[in-house]
Structures are given as C-alpha cells and as structure tokens.
Amino acid sequence: MPNRLVPTIALALSLAAAGGAQDAAQLMLDPAVKEALAAAKSNEPHFIEEQIRICEIPAPPFHEETRARELERLFRQLGLRDVRIDLAGNVIGVRPGAAAHPNLLFQAHLDTVFPEGTNVKVTREGDVLKGPGIGDDCRGLAAMLGVIKALDDGKVRTPGTITFAADTGEEGLGDLRGTKNLFNDSLKGQIDKFISVDGTGLSIENAGVGSYRYRATFKGPGGHSFGAFGMANPIQAMGRAIAKIDGFQVPSNPKTTFNVGRVGGGTSVNAIPFECWMEVDMRSAGKDALETLNTKYKAAVQEAVDEENRRWNGRAPVTVENELVGVRPAGNTPADSAIALTALAATKLFGSGTLREGSSDSNVPMNMGIPALTIGGGGLGSGAHSLNETFDIGDSWLGTQRALLLAVALAR
Ligand SMILES: [Zn+2]
C-alpha cells in the first residue's frame, strides 16, 4: 500500500519547530487523514453503542478478564495484528506502520473501581448515559476503538507503528499493574511514545502525580496501665510519629502532600496497647520531591520509635513494621516537549485544552522518561468513581477525532 502520509509528514516535520501548531493542522489536510476524521464522526453512534455494551460487562478490580476477552475479539475484528492477552491481562494489538519505530502505545484501561456484584446496567435519557464506569474508562475504550476503525476506513498509513492496548489495574490498588507490565515485560524496550485515553472531555495531562502509601504497625508487649506502667507504648510511639509527619515542610510546586488517613489499635483504656497502626498517603508529581518525602517519612517513623524506647529506658521496647501498600511512580512530560506541543495544537483544532496534573497510567512511562500524555476521550463526564457516573454524549466525536489526529501525528 502506498504511503500516502509521507510527503505531508516531511512538511509537518519541518514545521514542528514552529511549535507543533501547524503540523497538526497540515496533517488534517492529508486526504487519508481527512477521510479518517470524517469516518470518526460518522461512526460515532456505533461506538456510543459499544461504549454502553462494554460498560455492561463487569470489570471489577483484579477481574477484568471478561471485558478483556471482548476487547480481544474487537481488536481482531478491527484488523489489528498480533492480538494477544499478556500475563497481566492486558489486551494488545498492533497496527503496523511503514517501520517498526517510532512505536506509539495508545491505550485505555479496562478496570473500574466497582466491586464484583455492582449493577453495571447503563440507562439512557436523551444524550445522557448513566452507569458506573461509563466515562472512566468505557469512554476511553470506545474512543480507542473508534480511532482504530476510522484509521482503517481512511486507509491511513503511518510511518511509525501504533500499538493499541486495553490495560488492567489502572485504578486504586490495581497499582498500575497492567501498564507496569507492558513497559517492564510484554512491550519492554519497544515503546517510544505513549497516549492513554482516560475519561472524558478534551483534557491533556502532562504531569503524573505519584504516591507512596504505607500501613505502619507499631507493636510492644503491652500490659496493665497501672501495674505495668513504665514500659514503652505503641500508641504513644505512633503519636510521636504523627507529630513529626505533621511538621514536614513540603514544596508547593510541584504540589507535594502527605496525609495520615486512618489509625487504629489498642485494647482498652486501662491497658498499655500491644499494637496499633496508621495508614499514610504521600503524593507529588515531582519525582525527587516524592523520594525526599518518602525518605523523611521512613526516618520519622524510626526516630519516633527510638524516642519512645529511650523515654522508657528501653523497657519492653516498641517495634514498627512499615508495609508499603501502594506505589505510583511520579513523573512529568515537559510542557515544551514535542508531544505536549503537538497535543495542544491538535486539541486547539477541536476545542480548548490546557495541560494539567493527573494520576493515571501515564505515570509509568513518564517516570521512565518516555514522552507520555493522558487525554480525555470527548463528551462530558461527571461523577467518576461513583455509582451515579454520567456521560453526556454531546459532540463526543470531537474526542475521537482529536485522539485520531494525535495518534497519526505521533506515529512518526
Ligand atoms: Zn480512569
């Protein structure tokens, strides 16, 4: 098949230095791209139906397999090559370009935050769809399928390759396990750029807020509050730790935060406790700021225990165990990078969009220094992560078109 894009792309490349604005606009004039963009719009009603259908296939945390098998079937039906499901449950399919590289990984996530047994029936009132996960991220999945179909309808040939994926474990304790597996195992060393379509609207996220989450358990022998008085106390040690954490000074740019969110433990008001625990969450889009905070936290907890034990002359010493219950790597794609400029320029052609912080699958490649963005899939969403989540279709095809143009612009 002749590579209809190459001349336009050579021109586009020469314009890239001008800020990426013209190259996205130029690309829209390419006949194949034009046809694909038109298909993205005319196919939209079908993919709205797909969005509903996919949303009604449950994909609770750690159990995305039924929805994954359906995406695998759709990837095959849409003509992707080398369609497979990897060990982390990610569905992968390739749309080869003229060359293997650059290889753009373009994905949306399968999982929801809703537990098994949640009623996932979607209801519709006019343009408004209501159902858990309808926007986050069934919209992303539908937009991705719409892009694949429209590229095919337009017979768009890209110089580089686009690898599509429907990934697992984006939400909460899923800990980005799907994307981590793509970059560390199934597509290791193969990906040059990354786009995740997550949620709605025309948003662009170029900063990935990372986090560390701990559950710290403090233990000692415990005893009678009167009779055994004079021994170290796990709750009092934890109190010292919390006071130290509360005193942390953190940068406001990048915004860096900490929170002791839950505490528990103790036996009775008249017993020296033998155990207590706290759960702590720390976040930042700054990789270094987050690492510094993590180091400070661990030191503070240990110091608190040491102080408590010194206070009671080492009698029945308290110990602490810090269990890491979540890690989300931090990172960001510079606002003046080629991928960010291209995304801003492409977005301008369909609406308005600015760069902002987020926390999603992009954190993984951003942390590795791979150009990455998370974009919205169009339409208007509200109530993400709630049972009352809604998706207003509106001009949702603009989201599919923007994603398509960006995919073509980056697969080169
Ligand atoms: Zn999401």
Boltz pocket constraint, residues with backbone or C-beta under 6 A from the ligand:
constraints:
  - pocket:
      binder: B
      contacts: [[A, 109], [A, 136], [A, 137], [A, 170], [A, 198], [A, 199]]
      max_distance: 6.0
